Amino acid sequence: MGRQSRPEKPRRGRSAGGRACAARPRGRDFAPGPRLNREETMLTRRTVLAGSAACAVAQPSWGQSFPSRSVTILVPYPPGGPIDTLARLIAQEASADLGQPMVVENRPGGGGLVGTATVARADPDGHMMILGTNQTHATNQNLIKNWTFDAVKDFAPVAGVAAMPHVLVVRKEFEAKTLAEFVAAAKAKPGKLTFGSSGNGSSAHLAGELFKVKAGLDMLHVPLRGVAPMVTEILAGRIDFTIGPLPGMISQQLAGGAMRGLAIASARRTPQLPDLPTFAEGGVAGVEADAWSALFVPAKTPPATVERLYKAVASALAKDSVRAQLGKLGLPVAVKTPAEMSAMIPGEIAKWAEVIRVAKVTME
């Protein structure tokens, strides 16, 4: 008795593109479908195209759906500092306006490089911002060799938020009582006076170098590891002065009388020290060294999204309670629009690049 033949499995062929496809059934079982005439074919094609277009229109754009989830403010510094506190106040007050939570994430490291890189590479949808400073967006790209991001090309400003004033301070026993007397003393002893900072490339270091350039002075920079040791050295008479950030220890020493302020390195006087003249009022123009902070999103973020964020942030910073809290920290609110920040930053970069070049400042 012969072996029964097994039912033949459907053969698989290959399409023109090389992919496997099922073979057509053979014989009488195959009944071709009705052929479409030209008008029916055109109608079918139109239907498919219309459906595709409808799907494309249905896809939400970032600007239209923003915000669709929580918004992160990335702080490129450790928790607990003034920039961190500023970010948390903004997040707390702006969340209700946006209708989504606003959270703060600290990403310190590399003088701000780690956090800056994170936001520069983020999706340009407005859900991640960086609370940058003059360090991350004006000076570092001329100080750090591996700083691979451009403050102008890789970011879109959302809002300027605050400006921390810097003040020239000396110990109370120092001979000069005014800025003019200080300049005269420095010129009488070229290379003898010393100024401290919290490290190479810090805001106090660059402010001191800017003062040297504008006043034509020869003075020695002494880098230290933080504001606290810098204040200690000045009070002990081992360093003559600094142009340091007003909030914190310097403000406390001024209030206690152990230090005296000679000039504010800002365009205008500060409410914290209304009787202290600016450098320009004291006879040395061009010494403006506010440590400003601003919010940025990645470049190519939709303008409508940027505007939405700006309005929420500006509304938060307009509240008296927020201004009062920041005032206690020595952080005067300085709201600027995206357009104002875009106009300001190139000038800041150029100013500090020249100071860094002339003073041969390096972070390496």
C-alpha positions in Angstrom: 0.0 0.0 0.0 1.6 3.3 -1.1 2.3 6.1 1.3 -0.4 8.8 1.3 0.8 12.1 0.2 0.7 14.9 2.7 -1.3 18.0 1.9 0.9 20.4 0.2 1.8 23.4 2.3 1.2 26.8 0.8 4.4 27.9 -0.9 6.1 31.2 0.1 7.6 33.3 -2.5 9.5 36.6 -2.4 8.3 40.0 -3.2 10.1 42.4 -5.5 11.6 44.0 -2.3 13.0 40.7 -1.2 10.6 40.0 1.6 8.8 36.6 2.0 5.2 36.7 1.0 2.4 34.0 0.9 1.9 32.4 -2.6 -1.5 32.6 -4.2 -3.7 29.5 -3.9 -3.8 27.4 -7.1 -6.5 26.0 -9.3 -10.3 26.5 -8.8 -9.9 27.7 -5.2 -8.5 31.0 -6.5 -11.1 33.6 -7.4 -9.7 37.0 -8.3 -11.6 39.9 -6.9 -13.4 42.5 -9.0 -11.2 44.9 -10.9 -11.5 48.5 -10.1 -12.1 50.9 -12.9 -10.0 54.1 -13.1 -12.5 56.3 -11.3 -12.8 53.8 -8.4 -9.0 53.6 -8.2 -8.6 57.3 -8.0 -11.3 57.5 -5.3 -9.6 54.8 -3.2 -6.3 56.7 -3.5 -7.9 60.0 -2.5 -9.5 58.2 0.5 -6.1 56.9 1.7 -4.4 60.2 1.3 -7.2 62.0 3.1 -6.9 59.6 6.0 -3.2 60.1 6.2 -3.6 63.8 6.2 -6.1 63.5 9.0 -3.7 61.5 11.1 -1.0 64.0 10.5 -3.2 66.9 11.6 -4.2 64.9 14.7 -0.6 64.7 16.0 -0.3 67.4 18.7 2.5 69.9 18.4 4.7 70.7 21.4 3.5 74.3 21.4 -0.2 73.4 21.3 -0.1 70.8 24.1 2.4 72.5 26.4 2.8 71.7 29.2 1.7 68.1 28.9 3.6 66.9 32.0 5.8 68.3 34.8 8.4 71.0 33.9 11.9 70.6 35.3 14.1 73.4 36.4 17.7 72.1 36.3 20.1 73.8 38.7 23.8 73.2 37.7 24.9 73.8 41.3 24.5 71.8 44.6 21.4 72.2 46.8 21.1 74.9 49.4 22.8 77.8 47.6 21.1 81.0 46.5 20.5 79.8 42.9 18.9 76.6 44.2 16.7 78.6 46.6 15.7 80.9 43.7 14.7 78.0 41.5 12.6 76.4 44.2 10.7 79.7 44.8 10.0 80.0 41.1 8.9 76.4 40.8 6.6 76.7 43.8 4.8 79.8 42.5 4.7 79.1 38.8 3.3 75.6 39.0 -0.3 76.7 39.5 -0.1 79.1 36.5 1.2 76.3 34.2 -1.3 73.8 35.4 1.4 71.2 35.8 4.0 70.6 38.6 7.3 72.4 38.3 10.2 70.5 39.9 13.8 71.3 40.7 16.7 69.0 39.9 20.2 69.7 41.0 22.9 68.5 38.5 26.3 70.0 39.7 29.7 69.4 38.3 32.3 70.8 36.0 31.7 74.4 36.9 28.1 74.0 35.6 29.1 72.0 32.5 27.2 68.8 33.5 23.9 70.6 34.0 24.4 72.8 30.9 25.1 69.8 28.7 22.0 68.1 30.0 19.6 70.9 29.0 21.4 71.7 25.7 20.7 68.1 24.6 17.2 67.9 25.9 14.1 67.8 23.7 13.2 71.4 22.7 9.6 71.1 24.0 9.8 73.4 27.1 9.6 70.6 29.7 13.2 71.1 30.8 14.9 74.4 31.6 18.2 75.4 33.2 18.5 78.2 35.8 21.8 79.5 34.3 24.1 82.2 35.4 26.7 84.6 34.0 29.1 81.7 34.7 27.3 79.1 32.6 26.1 81.5 29.9 28.7 84.2 29.6 32.2 83.3 31.0 32.7 79.5 31.0 32.9 79.1 27.3 36.0 81.3 27.4 37.4 79.7 30.5 37.0 76.0 30.1 38.6 74.3 27.1 36.1 71.4 26.9 33.1 73.7 27.2 31.4 72.5 24.0 28.1 74.5 24.1 27.4 77.9 22.8 25.2 80.1 25.0 23.7 81.9 22.0 23.3 79.1 19.5 22.3 76.2 21.8 19.8 77.9 24.1 16.8 80.1 24.0 16.4 82.5 26.9 13.1 82.4 28.7 13.5 85.1 31.4 16.1 87.0 33.3 15.1 86.5 36.9 17.6 88.0 39.4 20.9 89.9 39.7 23.2 89.4 42.7 25.3 92.6 43.4 29.0 92.5 44.0 30.6 95.0 46.4 34.2 96.1 47.0 34.9 95.5 50.7 37.9 96.1 52.9 38.5 95.5 56.6 37.4 98.4 58.8 41.0 99.4 59.6 42.0 99.8 55.9 43.5 103.2 55.1 41.2 104.1 52.2 37.7 105.4 53.1 36.4 106.0 49.5 36.9 104.4 46.1 39.0 107.4 44.9 41.3 107.0 48.0 41.6 103.2 47.3 42.6 103.8 43.6 45.2 106.3 44.8 46.6 103.9 47.3 46.8 101.1 44.7 48.6 103.3 42.2 51.1 104.4 44.9 52.0 100.8 45.6 51.9 98.9 42.2 51.8 95.2 42.6 51.4 95.3 46.4 47.7 95.3 47.1 46.0 91.9 47.0 42.4 90.8 46.3 40.8 87.5 47.2 38.3 85.4 45.4 36.6 82.0 45.9 38.8 80.5 43.1 40.1 81.1 39.6 37.4 82.1 37.2 34.9 82.9 40.0 32.7 85.9 39.9 34.9 87.7 42.5 38.1 86.9 40.5 36.7 88.3 37.2 35.2 91.3 39.0 38.6 92.1 40.5 40.3 91.7 37.1 37.7 94.0 35.5 38.4 96.6 38.1 42.2 96.4 37.4 41.6 96.9 33.7 39.2 99.8 34.0 41.2 101.6 36.7 44.7 100.8 35.2 45.9 99.1 38.4 48.5 96.5 39.2 47.3 94.2 42.0 47.8 90.5 42.9 45.0 87.9 42.8 44.8 85.4 45.7 42.5 82.5 44.9 40.9 80.7 47.9 38.5 77.8 48.4 35.2 79.6 49.0 33.8 82.8 50.4 34.4 81.9 54.1 38.2 81.6 53.9 38.3 84.7 51.7 36.5 86.7 54.4 38.7 85.3 57.1 41.9 86.4 55.2 40.6 89.9 54.7 39.6 90.3 58.4 43.0 89.0 59.4 44.7 91.6 57.2 46.5 89.0 55.0 44.4 90.1 51.9 43.4 93.7 51.3 40.0 93.5 49.6 37.6 91.6 47.4 34.8 92.4 45.0 32.6 89.7 46.3 28.9 88.7 46.3 26.9 90.8 48.7 24.5 88.1 50.1 25.7 85.9 52.9 28.9 86.4 54.8 29.9 89.8 53.3 26.5 91.3 54.1 26.9 90.0 57.7 30.4 91.5 58.1 29.2 94.8 56.7 26.2 94.9 59.1 28.5 94.0 62.0 31.0 96.7 61.2 34.0 94.4 60.7 34.1 95.3 57.0 33.5 98.5 55.0 32.1 98.8 51.5 33.6 101.2 49.1 31.6 100.7 45.9 28.9 98.5 44.3 29.8 96.9 41.0 26.4 97.5 39.4 24.8 99.9 37.0 22.8 101.4 39.9 22.8 101.4 43.7 21.4 98.4 45.6 18.5 98.7 48.0 20.5 96.7 50.6 23.1 99.4 50.7 21.4 102.6 49.4 24.2 104.9 50.6 27.0 103.0 48.9 27.9 104.5 45.5 28.5 102.6 42.3 32.0 102.3 40.8 30.9 104.8 38.1 29.8 107.3 40.8 33.2 106.7 42.6 35.1 107.6 39.4 35.8 104.3 37.7 33.3 103.6 34.9 32.6 100.2 33.4 32.9 98.0 36.5 29.6 96.2 36.4 29.8 92.6 37.7 26.3 91.5 38.8 26.0 87.7 39.1 22.8 87.5 37.1 20.7 84.4 36.7 18.2 83.5 34.0 16.1 80.6 32.7 16.9 79.0 29.4 15.4 76.2 27.3 17.1 74.3 24.4 17.3 76.1 21.1 14.4 75.5 18.7 11.9 75.4 21.5 8.7 76.8 19.9 8.3 80.5 20.6 4.7 80.0 21.9 6.2 77.6 24.5 8.9 80.1 25.5 6.2 82.9 25.9 4.1 80.6 28.0 7.0 79.9 30.3 8.0 83.6 30.5 4.5 84.7 31.5 4.4 82.1 34.3 7.8 83.0 35.6 7.2 86.7 35.4 3.9 86.4 37.2 5.6 84.4 40.0 8.4 86.9 40.4 5.9 89.8 40.5 4.4 88.6 43.8 5.4 90.6 46.9 6.0 87.5 49.0 8.5 86.2 46.5 10.3 89.5 46.2 10.5 89.8 49.9 12.1 86.4 50.3 14.6 87.0 47.6 15.4 90.4 49.0 16.4 88.8 52.3 18.8 86.6 50.4 20.3 89.6 48.7 18.9 88.6 45.3 17.0 91.5 43.8 14.5 90.5 41.3 15.5 91.6 37.8 12.9 90.2 35.3 13.9 90.5 31.6 12.0 89.3 28.6 13.4 86.7 26.2 14.2 89.5 23.7 16.0 91.5 26.4 18.1 88.5 27.4 18.9 87.7 23.8 20.2 91.2 23.3 22.2 91.2 26.6 24.1 87.9 26.4 26.4 88.6 23.4 27.6 91.8 25.1 28.2 89.9 28.4 30.2 87.2 26.6 32.3 89.8 24.7 33.0 91.8 27.9 34.2 88.9 30.0 36.1 87.3 27.1 38.2 90.5 26.9 38.9 90.5 30.7 39.8 86.8 30.5 42.2 87.4 27.6 43.9 90.5 29.1 44.3 88.9 32.6 45.1 85.5 31.1 42.6 83.8 33.4 42.3 80.0 33.1 40.4 77.3 34.9 42.9 74.6 33.8 
